């Protein structure tokens, strides 16, 4: 009897050891502290918006490129941005919004609200991106209107980035990538407008960079308001999706339609599909 009890107790101890050993590898990781999560969101948000702001200096690259090569590059970048913006809106942002927002009507009206906000931004501030170069509408007095409109748009971009990171890191990363894809051709166009309006290249770069830095203020505002307003990040998602849909559909695609060459049109189509594919692959981050 004593021998049987001893063997049984050894068996229990061995099983306990195996369970403890296995638990070290298979149990869930300890929960992340709220402070650690808070700091992580702030770090990713500010790092992302700084990168977006630095994109305003792409005008330096435009200086070094001849006009023909620059136009060819812009054709690819604008097409890729269309796919990236549509992909982020329909593959990442809207599914997440429908999952977390209680009413689907809130999401629908939020998307419409985002479209209207960007429509008002472009309509009443008298500002356009002109990704393909300088438009006849832009003359010297419009330089400062362009800078004001650009600064306001960057401020909204900053809010969008900050609110997206408040939802989750993967949503924040994909949103940042979509903003980056749109900002590159936009900043080249804005730089061209400023230079054609009579500003020196150095002054144009400096003013463009200052406008881009306004996005940092938008991100800080979103991170500050996020915890104090119930469901603020999730309510921002439909507005973000609506803004991206508007930018891709009414701002970028008309630029692509100006190209009538069959070969370049096919390149545009491939680039749009590539932009969507990149956003689809980023689902692996979720």
FENRAUR-V153521 format. One record per residue. N is the residue number from 1. RES is the residue in one letter. PHI is phi as a letter, one per 30 degrees, with the letter a starting at -180 (* if undefined). PSI is psi in radians with two decimals (NA if undefined). OMEGA is omega in whole degrees, -180 to 180 (* if undefined). Layout:
BEGIN
n,res,phi,psi,omega
N,RES,PHI,PSI,OMEGA
N,RES,PHI,PSI,OMEGA
END
This chain:
BEGIN
n,res,phi,psi,omega
1,X,*,-0.76,-180
2,X,d,-0.72,178
3,X,d,-0.69,-180
4,X,d,-0.71,179
5,X,d,-0.70,-180
6,X,d,-0.77,179
7,X,d,-0.68,180
8,X,d,-0.73,180
9,X,d,-0.65,176
10,X,d,-0.71,180
11,X,d,-0.74,179
12,X,d,-0.75,180
13,X,d,-0.72,179
14,X,d,-0.76,179
15,X,d,-0.68,178
16,X,d,-0.67,180
17,X,d,-0.76,179
18,X,d,-0.73,-180
19,X,d,-0.77,-180
20,X,d,-0.72,180
21,X,d,-0.76,179
22,X,d,-0.60,-179
23,X,d,-0.55,-179
24,X,d,-0.40,-177
25,X,c,-0.43,-169
26,X,c,-0.19,178
27,X,d,2.76,178
28,X,d,2.66,177
29,X,d,2.63,178
30,X,e,2.53,-178
31,X,d,2.52,179
32,X,d,2.37,-180
33,X,d,2.60,179
34,X,e,-0.65,-179
35,X,d,-0.73,180
36,X,d,-0.73,178
37,X,d,-0.71,179
38,X,e,-0.82,-179
39,X,d,-0.61,180
40,X,d,-0.75,179
41,X,d,-0.77,179
42,X,d,-0.74,-179
43,X,d,-0.88,-179
44,X,d,-0.72,-178
45,X,d,-0.87,-177
46,X,d,-0.68,178
47,X,d,-0.72,-179
48,X,d,-0.77,-177
49,X,d,-0.49,175
50,X,d,-0.73,177
51,X,d,-0.77,179
52,X,d,-0.70,180
53,X,d,-0.66,-179
54,X,d,-0.34,180
55,X,d,-0.38,179
56,X,d,-0.29,-179
57,X,d,0.12,179
58,X,d,-0.22,175
59,X,e,-0.45,177
60,X,d,-0.73,178
61,X,d,-0.62,180
62,X,d,-0.56,179
63,X,d,-0.71,-173
64,X,d,-0.21,-175
65,X,c,2.52,174
66,X,d,2.80,-172
67,X,d,-0.68,-178
68,X,d,-0.79,-180
69,X,d,-0.65,180
70,X,d,-0.75,179
71,X,d,-0.66,178
72,X,d,-0.72,179
73,X,d,-0.71,-180
74,X,d,-0.60,177
75,X,e,-0.76,179
76,X,d,-0.79,-175
77,X,d,-0.75,180
78,X,d,-0.73,178
79,X,d,-0.77,179
80,X,d,-0.66,179
81,X,d,-0.65,177
82,X,e,-0.86,179
83,X,d,-0.69,-179
84,X,d,-0.75,-180
85,X,d,-0.82,177
86,X,d,-0.75,-179
87,X,d,-0.77,-180
88,X,d,-0.71,-178
89,X,d,-0.83,-172
90,X,c,-0.43,-177
91,X,c,-0.61,-175
92,X,c,-1.00,-168
93,X,d,-0.91,-176
94,X,d,-0.76,175
95,X,e,-0.68,179
96,X,d,-0.65,179
97,X,d,-0.80,180
98,X,d,-0.49,-180
99,X,d,-0.61,-172
100,X,c,-0.40,-180
101,X,d,2.33,-172
102,X,d,-0.66,-176
103,X,c,2.33,178
104,X,d,-0.47,178
105,X,d,-0.58,177
106,X,d,-0.72,179
107,X,d,-0.79,-178
108,X,d,-0.82,179
109,X,d,-0.53,177
110,X,d,-0.73,178
111,X,d,-0.80,177
112,X,d,-0.67,177
113,X,d,-0.71,177
114,X,d,-0.73,178
115,X,d,-0.77,-179
116,X,d,-0.66,180
117,X,d,-0.80,-179
118,X,d,-0.52,174
119,X,d,-0.82,179
120,X,d,-0.71,-180
121,X,e,-0.79,-178
122,X,d,-0.53,-175
123,X,d,-0.85,-171
124,X,c,-0.28,174
125,X,c,-0.08,177
126,X,h,0.99,-176
127,X,b,2.39,176
128,X,b,2.77,-176
129,X,d,-0.74,-178
130,X,h,1.08,-177
131,X,d,-0.49,-175
132,X,d,0.03,179
133,X,k,-2.75,-175
134,X,d,2.34,-180
135,X,c,2.78,179
136,X,d,-0.40,-178
137,X,d,-0.36,-174
138,X,c,1.99,174
139,X,b,-3.04,-172
140,X,e,-0.79,-180
141,X,d,-0.43,-176
142,X,d,-0.17,180
143,X,e,-0.85,-176
144,X,d,-0.56,174
145,X,d,-0.68,178
146,X,d,-0.71,180
147,X,d,-0.72,179
148,X,d,-0.81,179
149,X,d,-0.70,179
150,X,d,-0.73,179
151,X,d,-0.73,179
152,X,d,-0.73,178
153,X,d,-0.71,178
154,X,d,-0.63,177
155,X,d,-0.76,178
156,X,d,-0.71,177
157,X,e,-0.71,179
158,X,d,-0.74,177
159,X,d,-0.74,-180
160,X,d,-0.78,-179
161,X,d,-0.83,-179
162,X,d,-0.78,-180
163,X,d,-0.63,-180
164,X,d,-0.71,178
165,X,d,-0.47,175
166,X,d,-0.47,177
167,X,d,-0.96,177
168,X,a,2.77,179
169,X,d,-0.80,179
170,X,e,-0.74,178
171,X,d,-0.70,178
172,X,d,-0.72,-179
173,X,d,-0.78,-179
174,X,d,-0.66,178
175,X,d,-0.73,178
176,X,d,-0.75,179
177,X,d,-0.73,179
178,X,d,-0.71,178
179,X,d,-0.74,180
180,X,d,-0.79,-178
181,X,d,-0.63,180
182,X,d,-0.60,-175
183,X,d,-0.59,-174
184,X,e,-1.00,178
185,X,d,-0.58,-180
186,X,d,-0.80,-177
187,X,d,-0.60,176
188,X,d,-0.74,178
189,X,d,-0.74,179
190,X,d,-0.70,179
191,X,d,-0.73,180
192,X,d,-0.66,179
193,X,d,-0.78,-178
194,X,d,-0.73,-179
195,X,d,-0.74,-180
196,X,d,-0.39,180
197,X,d,-0.06,176
198,X,j,-0.06,178
199,X,d,2.62,174
200,X,d,2.79,-178
201,X,d,-0.72,-179
202,X,d,-0.77,-180
203,X,d,-0.66,178
204,X,d,-0.77,178
205,X,d,-0.76,-177
206,X,d,-0.82,-179
207,X,d,-0.65,178
208,X,d,-0.68,179
209,X,d,-0.70,178
210,X,d,-0.74,178
211,X,d,-0.67,-180
212,X,d,-0.60,-178
213,X,d,-0.28,176
214,X,d,-0.45,179
215,X,e,-0.56,180
216,X,d,-0.71,178
217,X,d,-0.70,178
218,X,d,-0.72,179
219,X,d,-0.78,179
220,X,d,-0.72,179
221,X,d,-0.75,-180
222,X,d,-0.75,180
223,X,d,-0.53,179
224,X,d,-0.70,-179
225,X,d,-0.52,-174
226,X,e,-0.95,-177
227,X,d,-0.39,-174
228,X,c,-0.29,180
229,X,c,2.15,-177
230,X,d,2.25,177
231,X,h,0.41,-179
232,X,e,-0.86,-179
233,X,d,-0.71,-177
234,X,d,-0.54,177
235,X,d,-0.42,177
236,X,d,-0.38,-177
237,X,d,-0.87,179
238,X,d,-0.66,177
239,X,d,-0.71,178
240,X,d,-0.80,179
241,X,d,-0.76,179
242,X,d,-0.70,178
243,X,d,-0.75,179
244,X,d,-0.71,179
245,X,d,-0.73,179
246,X,d,-0.83,-178
247,X,d,-0.77,-179
248,X,d,-0.75,-173
249,X,d,-0.71,-174
250,X,c,-0.29,-175
251,X,c,-0.76,-175
252,X,c,-0.80,-177
253,X,e,-0.71,175
254,X,e,-0.56,176
255,X,d,-0.65,-180
256,X,d,-0.56,-179
257,X,d,-0.26,178
258,X,d,-0.31,178
259,X,d,2.15,-177
260,X,c,-0.15,179
261,X,d,2.33,-175
262,X,d,-0.78,-178
263,X,d,-0.80,180
264,X,d,-0.55,177
265,X,d,-0.70,176
266,X,d,-0.67,176
267,X,d,-0.67,177
268,X,d,-0.81,-179
269,X,d,-0.81,179
270,X,d,-0.69,-179
271,X,d,-0.69,177
272,X,d,-0.81,180
273,X,d,-0.66,179
274,X,d,-0.71,177
275,X,d,-0.73,177
276,X,d,-0.71,-179
277,X,d,-0.69,178
278,X,d,-0.76,179
279,X,d,-0.63,178
280,X,d,-0.70,179
281,X,d,-0.51,-180
282,X,d,-0.12,172
283,X,d,-0.40,179
284,X,d,-0.32,178
285,X,d,-0.41,-176
286,X,d,NA,*
END
